[in-house]
Amino acid sequence: MTTHNVNSAGAPVAACDSEEMTACEVCLAEVPVSVAEGFEGPDYVHHFCGLNCLEMWRAKLKDKQP
C-alpha cells in the first residue's frame, strides 16, 4: 500500500484506486478491508484497525448493556 497523505489522526490514507478501504469503528483510521479485523453483528459488519480497538469497542458495548 502506497501512502501519500495522512488523516487528522495521523493514520496513513491510501490512494482510492489501490484497494477498498474502511474506517475503524473506534479510532476512525482508514484501513484496507483485506487486513481489517471484523465483527459480524446482526445487521452489518463492524471493522477495526486492530485487536486493541476491537476490545475497546466490545468493552463499551458491554458497559451499555443493562
OpenMM code with the backbone's topology and positions (N, CA, C; nanometers):
from openmm import Vec3, app, unit

residues = "MET THR THR HIS ASN VAL ASN SER ALA GLY ALA PRO VAL ALA ALA CYS ASP SER GLU GLU MET THR ALA CYS GLU VAL CYS LEU ALA GLU VAL PRO VAL SER VAL ALA GLU GLY PHE GLU GLY PRO ASP TYR VAL HIS HIS PHE CYS GLY LEU ASN CYS LEU GLU MET TRP ARG ALA LYS LEU LYS ASP LYS GLN PRO".split()
positions = [
    Vec3(0.0855, -0.1179, 0.0000),
    Vec3(0.0000, 0.0000, 0.0000),
    Vec3(0.0896, 0.1235, 0.0000),
    Vec3(0.0723, 0.2062, -0.0980),
    Vec3(0.1487, 0.3295, -0.1070),
    Vec3(0.0673, 0.4416, -0.0445),
    Vec3(0.1276, 0.5136, 0.0493),
    Vec3(0.0561, 0.6227, 0.1148),
    Vec3(0.1188, 0.7551, 0.0753),
    Vec3(0.0344, 0.8539, 0.0575),
    Vec3(0.0819, 0.9876, 0.0222),
    Vec3(0.0325, 1.0906, 0.1224),
    Vec3(-0.0722, 1.0580, 0.1934),
    Vec3(-0.1348, 1.1528, 0.2852),
    Vec3(-0.1663, 1.0840, 0.4171),
    Vec3(-0.1942, 1.1651, 0.5173),
    Vec3(-0.2399, 1.1126, 0.6460),
    Vec3(-0.3680, 1.1859, 0.6845),
    Vec3(-0.4541, 1.1197, 0.7617),
    Vec3(-0.5764, 1.1855, 0.8064),
    Vec3(-0.5480, 1.2679, 0.9312),
    Vec3(-0.6516, 1.3283, 0.9883),
    Vec3(-0.6325, 1.4173, 1.1027),
    Vec3(-0.5781, 1.3454, 1.2260),
    Vec3(-0.5958, 1.2136, 1.2338),
    Vec3(-0.5432, 1.1357, 1.3455),
    Vec3(-0.4004, 1.0892, 1.3199),
    Vec3(-0.3479, 1.1176, 1.2007),
    Vec3(-0.2121, 1.0780, 1.1669),
    Vec3(-0.2030, 0.9419, 1.1007),
    Vec3(-0.3178, 0.8767, 1.0773),
    Vec3(-0.3180, 0.7451, 1.0128),
    Vec3(-0.2969, 0.7626, 0.8623),
    Vec3(-0.2209, 0.6719, 0.8005),
    Vec3(-0.1982, 0.6834, 0.6566),
    Vec3(-0.3268, 0.6616, 0.5779),
    Vec3(-0.3402, 0.7340, 0.4690),
    Vec3(-0.4553, 0.7225, 0.3805),
    Vec3(-0.4037, 0.6766, 0.2454),
    Vec3(-0.4542, 0.5631, 0.1967),
    Vec3(-0.4094, 0.5079, 0.0695),
    Vec3(-0.4848, 0.5725, -0.0457),
    Vec3(-0.4278, 0.5605, -0.1635),
    Vec3(-0.4949, 0.6099, -0.2834),
    Vec3(-0.6234, 0.5301, -0.3041),
    Vec3(-0.7263, 0.5960, -0.3507),
    Vec3(-0.8575, 0.5321, -0.3667),
    Vec3(-0.8550, 0.4155, -0.4637),
    Vec3(-0.7684, 0.4195, -0.5627),
    Vec3(-0.7677, 0.3146, -0.6636),
    Vec3(-0.6855, 0.1927, -0.6236),
    Vec3(-0.6179, 0.1950, -0.5094),
    Vec3(-0.5309, 0.0834, -0.4731),
    Vec3(-0.6081, -0.0362, -0.4185),
    Vec3(-0.6996, -0.0174, -0.3265),
    Vec3(-0.7846, -0.1239, -0.2754),
    Vec3(-0.8961, -0.0654, -0.1894),
    Vec3(-0.9973, -0.1470, -0.1629),
    Vec3(-1.1119, -0.0992, -0.0859),
    Vec3(-1.0709, -0.0691, 0.0577),
    Vec3(-1.1117, 0.0480, 0.1070),
    Vec3(-1.0770, 0.0917, 0.2412),
    Vec3(-1.2027, 0.1001, 0.3269),
    Vec3(-1.1827, 0.0940, 0.4585),
    Vec3(-1.2905, 0.1116, 0.5541),
    Vec3(-1.2361, 0.1885, 0.6728),
    Vec3(-1.3234, 0.2461, 0.7527),
    Vec3(-1.2805, 0.3210, 0.8711),
    Vec3(-1.2987, 0.2355, 0.9948),
    Vec3(-1.2036, 0.2415, 1.0858),
    Vec3(-1.2127, 0.1724, 1.2136),
    Vec3(-1.3307, 0.2300, 1.2918),
    Vec3(-1.4104, 0.1443, 1.3551),
    Vec3(-1.5277, 0.1878, 1.4322),
    Vec3(-1.4886, 0.2725, 1.5543),
    Vec3(-1.3660, 0.2562, 1.6050),
    Vec3(-1.3246, 0.3242, 1.7281),
    Vec3(-1.2427, 0.4496, 1.6998),
    Vec3(-1.1299, 0.4343, 1.6298),
    Vec3(-1.0387, 0.5475, 1.6106),
    Vec3(-1.0546, 0.6152, 1.4753),
    Vec3(-1.1374, 0.5605, 1.3876),
    Vec3(-1.1684, 0.6140, 1.2554),
    Vec3(-1.0509, 0.6128, 1.1585),
    Vec3(-0.9429, 0.5406, 1.1915),
    Vec3(-0.8309, 0.5268, 1.0986),
    Vec3(-0.8783, 0.4483, 0.9774),
    Vec3(-0.8347, 0.4869, 0.8582),
    Vec3(-0.8704, 0.4141, 0.7381),
    Vec3(-0.7750, 0.2972, 0.7211),
    Vec3(-0.8318, 0.1782, 0.7025),
    Vec3(-0.7529, 0.0570, 0.6858),
    Vec3(-0.8081, -0.0211, 0.5665),
    Vec3(-0.7230, -0.0966, 0.4976),
    Vec3(-0.7721, -0.1811, 0.3889),
    Vec3(-0.8666, -0.2881, 0.4444),
    Vec3(-0.9742, -0.3143, 0.3731),
    Vec3(-1.0701, -0.4165, 0.4161),
    Vec3(-1.0005, -0.5514, 0.4302),
    Vec3(-0.9020, -0.5770, 0.3475),
    Vec3(-0.8342, -0.7071, 0.3486),
    Vec3(-0.7594, -0.7343, 0.4785),
    Vec3(-0.7234, -0.6318, 0.5555),
    Vec3(-0.6498, -0.6528, 0.6804),
    Vec3(-0.7267, -0.6083, 0.8037),
    Vec3(-0.8468, -0.5539, 0.7843),
    Vec3(-0.9260, -0.5063, 0.8979),
    Vec3(-0.9775, -0.6241, 0.9798),
    Vec3(-0.9782, -0.6058, 1.1115),
    Vec3(-1.0406, -0.7039, 1.1994),
    Vec3(-1.1906, -0.6818, 1.1900),
    Vec3(-1.2678, -0.7864, 1.1855),
    Vec3(-1.4115, -0.7701, 1.1693),
    Vec3(-1.4911, -0.8357, 1.2803),
    Vec3(-1.6105, -0.7836, 1.3024),
    Vec3(-1.7065, -0.8408, 1.3953),
    Vec3(-1.8416, -0.8335, 1.3272),
    Vec3(-1.9006, -0.9485, 1.2997),
    Vec3(-2.0284, -0.9513, 1.2309),
    Vec3(-2.1419, -0.9376, 1.3305),
    Vec3(-2.2125, -0.8263, 1.3214),
    Vec3(-2.3283, -0.8024, 1.4056),
    Vec3(-2.4527, -0.8565, 1.3376),
    Vec3(-2.5678, -0.8377, 1.4004),
    Vec3(-2.6910, -0.8922, 1.3430),
    Vec3(-2.7310, -0.8250, 1.2113),
    Vec3(-2.6934, -0.7002, 1.1901),
    Vec3(-2.7369, -0.6292, 1.0706),
    Vec3(-2.6241, -0.5908, 0.9751),
    Vec3(-2.5029, -0.5800, 1.0239),
    Vec3(-2.3919, -0.5394, 0.9378),
    Vec3(-2.2592, -0.5760, 1.0031),
    Vec3(-2.1495, -0.5526, 0.9319),
    Vec3(-2.0146, -0.5860, 0.9797),
    Vec3(-1.9458, -0.4605, 1.0300),
    Vec3(-1.8890, -0.4672, 1.1486),
    Vec3(-1.8078, -0.3583, 1.2035),
    Vec3(-1.6623, -0.3873, 1.1659),
    Vec3(-1.5860, -0.2831, 1.1359),
    Vec3(-1.4441, -0.3000, 1.1021),
    Vec3(-1.3576, -0.2258, 1.2028),
    Vec3(-1.2429, -0.2849, 1.2351),
    Vec3(-1.1498, -0.2285, 1.3325),
    Vec3(-1.0088, -0.2365, 1.2772),
    Vec3(-0.9258, -0.1381, 1.3108),
    Vec3(-0.7892, -0.1356, 1.2595),
    Vec3(-0.7018, -0.2410, 1.3265),
    Vec3(-0.7418, -0.2885, 1.4423),
    Vec3(-0.6649, -0.3909, 1.5120),
    Vec3(-0.7404, -0.4437, 1.6318),
    Vec3(-0.6771, -0.5369, 1.6992),
    Vec3(-0.7428, -0.6011, 1.8127),
    Vec3(-0.7642, -0.5073, 1.9306),
    Vec3(-0.6765, -0.4080, 1.9482),
    Vec3(-0.6950, -0.3127, 2.0586),
    Vec3(-0.8249, -0.2348, 2.0436),
    Vec3(-0.8511, -0.1852, 1.9235),
    Vec3(-0.9747, -0.1104, 1.9007),
    Vec3(-1.0964, -0.2028, 1.9107),
    Vec3(-1.0844, -0.3253, 1.8643),
    Vec3(-1.1938, -0.4212, 1.8770),
    Vec3(-1.2275, -0.4452, 2.0233),
    Vec3(-1.1278, -0.4622, 2.1076),
    Vec3(-1.1515, -0.4847, 2.2507),
    Vec3(-1.2112, -0.3610, 2.3182),
    Vec3(-1.1665, -0.2412, 2.2799),
    Vec3(-1.2247, -0.1189, 2.3363),
    Vec3(-1.3715, -0.1080, 2.2978),
    Vec3(-1.4045, -0.1416, 2.1724),
    Vec3(-1.5431, -0.1360, 2.1262),
    Vec3(-1.6286, -0.2367, 2.2034),
    Vec3(-1.5769, -0.3584, 2.2210),
    Vec3(-1.6519, -0.4601, 2.2973),
    Vec3(-1.6743, -0.4175, 2.4412),
    Vec3(-1.5747, -0.3538, 2.5033),
    Vec3(-1.5887, -0.3082, 2.6421),
    Vec3(-1.6962, -0.1999, 2.6527),
    Vec3(-1.6984, -0.1063, 2.5571),
    Vec3(-1.8019, -0.0024, 2.5581),
    Vec3(-1.9400, -0.0618, 2.5373),
    Vec3(-1.9492, -0.1601, 2.4488),
    Vec3(-2.0768, -0.2268, 2.4231),
    Vec3(-2.1263, -0.3001, 2.5486),
    Vec3(-2.0343, -0.3666, 2.6168),
    Vec3(-2.0691, -0.4391, 2.7394),
    Vec3(-2.1165, -0.3432, 2.8481),
    Vec3(-2.0532, -0.2255, 2.8591),
    Vec3(-2.0921, -0.1258, 2.9589),
    Vec3(-2.2318, -0.0702, 2.9332),
    Vec3(-2.2744, -0.0676, 2.8065),
    Vec3(-2.4065, -0.0120, 2.7722),
    Vec3(-2.5195, -0.1091, 2.7991),
    Vec3(-2.4894, -0.2391, 2.8080),
    Vec3(-2.5945, -0.3377, 2.8316),
    Vec3(-2.6396, -0.3345, 2.9756),
    Vec3(-2.7728, -0.3508, 2.9986),
    Vec3(-2.8262, -0.3439, 3.1364),
    Vec3(-2.7816, -0.4597, 3.2232),
] * unit.nanometer
topology = app.Topology()
chain = topology.addChain("A")
for resn in residues:
    res = topology.addResidue(resn, chain)
    for name in ("N", "CA", "C"):
        topology.addAtom(name, app.Element.getBySymbol(name[0]), res)
